[in-house]
Amino acid sequence: MVTIDDVRSVASELPRSYEAFVRGRVKFRVGRIVYLSFSRDGDVMGFAFPKQLREALVASEPEKFSLPSDHDMRYHWVHVRLAALEADELRHLVEDAWAFTVPKRVVAEYAASRGYDLSD
């Protein structure tokens, strides 16, 4: 099982990323854009994700992923239960959510420094 601290260790490595505590919730941002947010109990993480792909993601593993509330369906967002994630999956979700919010140049520079491609 992964924790907020595991997420924190990945997110802290990402350029322009910073942590904020807003209305009792831990959030990670790039500028003013939130790309990760946690439930108050820390069991669920919301993350930036393309709207057109989220229903397929949730359908592929409904025990792990869920759609946001009706009110939040307007955002590029999906939820995941942290207890259902492996560490390698966590890194992938965090980096992809971050890459969704930063300029492509920043993604390319980060990917090159890590030896892989996040631009897909």
Secondary structure, DSSP 8 states (H G I E B T S, - for coil): ---HHHHHHHHTTSTTEEEEEETTEEEEEETTEEEEEE-TTSSEEEEE--HHHHHHHHHH-TTTEE---GGGGGSSEEEEEGGG--HHHHHHHHHHHHHTTS-HHHHHHHHHHHTS----
